[in-house]
């Protein structure tokens, strides 16, 4: 799935990030990320596993440059906490 990027004529490629929270660590961390077909596959794996998916493009844009295994930077704690709260309510 691609569409032209509004600002520069580049192709838009869907991106996805998977986060995990482990209480023993100081912050959630990036466990997987993908772009294009890899993003689509990552979302399919999540759906198949019953993992809730939140489409939050701005957060993906902020975290995508970071490597897998990177802890979420402190400046994003509040929004990521809201994501995890949403996941908890989505799981019932």
C-alpha positions as CSV (number, residue, x, y, z in Angstrom):
1,X,0.0,0.0,0.0
2,X,1.6,3.3,-1.1
3,X,0.6,6.8,-1.7
4,X,2.5,9.9,-2.7
5,X,4.0,11.9,0.1
6,X,2.2,15.2,0.3
7,X,5.4,17.3,0.7
8,X,8.0,15.9,-1.6
9,X,6.7,13.6,-4.3
10,X,8.3,10.5,-2.5
11,X,6.3,7.4,-2.1
12,X,4.7,6.9,1.3
13,X,5.5,3.5,2.8
14,X,3.5,2.2,5.6
15,X,5.5,1.7,8.8
16,X,4.8,-0.2,12.0
17,X,6.5,-0.6,15.4
18,X,5.9,-3.1,18.2
19,X,6.6,-2.1,21.7
20,X,6.9,-4.2,24.8
21,X,6.9,-3.3,28.5
22,X,8.8,-5.4,31.0
23,X,8.4,-4.2,34.6
24,X,12.0,-4.8,35.5
25,X,13.1,-2.3,32.8
26,X,12.9,1.5,33.2
27,X,10.8,1.9,30.0
28,X,9.1,0.0,27.2
29,X,11.3,-0.9,24.3
30,X,11.0,-1.5,20.5
31,X,10.8,-5.2,19.8
32,X,10.1,-5.1,16.1
33,X,9.6,-2.6,13.3
34,X,9.0,-2.7,9.6
35,X,8.3,-0.6,6.6
36,X,6.3,-1.5,3.5
37,X,5.6,-5.2,3.3
38,X,7.4,-5.8,6.5
39,X,5.0,-3.4,8.3
40,X,2.0,-5.2,6.8
41,X,3.5,-8.6,7.9
42,X,4.1,-7.3,11.4
43,X,0.5,-6.1,11.7
44,X,-0.7,-9.5,10.4
45,X,1.4,-11.4,13.0
46,X,-0.1,-9.1,15.7
47,X,-3.7,-9.7,14.4
48,X,-3.1,-13.5,14.3
49,X,-1.8,-13.4,17.9
50,X,-4.7,-11.4,19.1
51,X,-2.5,-8.4,19.9
52,X,-4.4,-5.1,19.8
53,X,-3.2,-2.7,17.0
54,X,-3.3,1.0,17.5
55,X,-2.8,3.1,14.4
56,X,-0.8,6.1,15.8
57,X,1.2,7.3,12.8
58,X,2.8,10.3,14.7
59,X,4.2,8.0,17.4
60,X,5.6,5.6,14.7
61,X,7.3,8.5,13.0
62,X,8.9,9.6,16.2
63,X,10.2,6.1,17.2
64,X,11.0,4.6,13.8
65,X,14.5,6.0,13.6
66,X,15.4,4.2,16.8
67,X,16.8,0.6,16.7
68,X,15.1,-2.5,17.8
69,X,15.9,-3.0,21.5
70,X,16.0,0.8,22.2
71,X,14.1,2.0,25.2
72,X,11.4,4.5,24.5
73,X,12.9,8.0,25.1
74,X,11.7,9.8,28.2
75,X,10.1,12.5,26.1
76,X,7.6,9.9,24.8
77,X,6.7,8.3,28.1
78,X,3.3,10.0,28.4
79,X,2.0,9.1,24.9
80,X,3.4,5.5,25.2
81,X,1.8,5.1,28.6
82,X,-1.5,6.1,27.0
83,X,-1.0,3.5,24.3
84,X,-0.4,0.8,26.9
85,X,-3.5,1.9,28.9
86,X,-5.5,1.6,25.6
87,X,-4.1,-1.9,25.1
88,X,-5.1,-2.9,28.6
89,X,-8.7,-1.7,28.0
90,X,-8.8,-3.3,24.6
91,X,-7.8,-6.7,26.0
92,X,-10.8,-6.6,28.3
